[in-house]
Structure formats: structure tokens, C-alpha cells
Amino acid sequence: MMTTILLLMFLSFCIGTGAWLFFMYAVKKGEFDDIEAAKYRMLDDDDDDGPPTPSTNPQ
């Protein structure tokens, strides 16, 4: 009984440490830099994405 409890405690510690390390890796890679920008990106006025205008240089 005691070995099972110690084994479960060790396994939960390993899983928790792995989750924490994965989270720290994601933070260092910049996954959580600006989570608010994505929902406002569609409201930006991008004039560069419009159709191309004809040039005034006839050839």
C-alpha cells in the first residue's frame, strides 16, 4: 500500500514537472506574448491588400 502511494506521488511529481517545463518552453518561444492582438487584427485598416491600381504609364 505504501509503495503504491509513493509511486503515485512520484508519477504526479514527474507529470507536474513536465507540464511546467513545457509551459516554460512555450513562454520562452513567445507563444503568450500578445494574446489580445489576434481579435483586433481584423479591425485594422490594411490598404495594401486591395486590388492593384492601373498604372498611368501606357506601354
C-alpha positions in Angstrom: 0.0 0.0 0.0 2.8 2.4 0.9 4.7 1.6 -2.3 1.7 2.4 -4.4 1.2 5.8 -2.7 4.9 6.6 -3.1 4.8 5.5 -6.8 1.7 7.7 -7.4 3.3 10.7 -5.7 6.5 10.3 -7.8 4.5 9.9 -11.0 2.4 13.0 -10.2 5.5 15.0 -9.5 7.1 13.9 -12.8 3.9 14.8 -14.8 3.7 18.2 -13.0 7.3 19.0 -13.7 6.9 18.0 -17.3 3.9 20.3 -17.7 5.7 23.1 -16.0 8.8 22.7 -18.3 6.5 22.6 -21.4 4.8 25.8 -20.2 8.2 27.5 -19.7 9.3 26.4 -23.1 6.2 27.9 -24.7 6.7 31.2 -22.8 10.3 31.4 -24.0 9.3 30.7 -27.6 6.9 33.7 -27.4 3.5 31.8 -27.5 2.0 34.1 -24.9 3.5 37.5 -26.0 0.3 39.3 -27.1 -2.8 37.2 -26.8 -5.2 40.2 -27.3 -3.9 41.3 -30.7 -5.5 38.5 -32.7 -9.1 39.5 -32.1 -8.3 43.1 -33.1 -6.3 42.3 -36.2 -9.4 42.0 -38.3 -10.3 45.6 -37.5 -7.1 47.1 -38.8 -7.3 49.1 -42.0 -4.9 47.5 -44.4 -4.9 49.5 -47.7 -2.1 47.3 -49.1 -4.5 44.3 -49.5 -6.8 46.0 -52.1 -6.8 45.3 -55.8 -3.9 46.6 -57.8 -4.5 50.0 -59.4 -3.7 50.5 -63.1 -0.6 52.4 -63.7 -0.6 55.7 -65.6 2.3 54.7 -67.7 0.9 53.4 -71.1 3.1 50.9 -72.9 
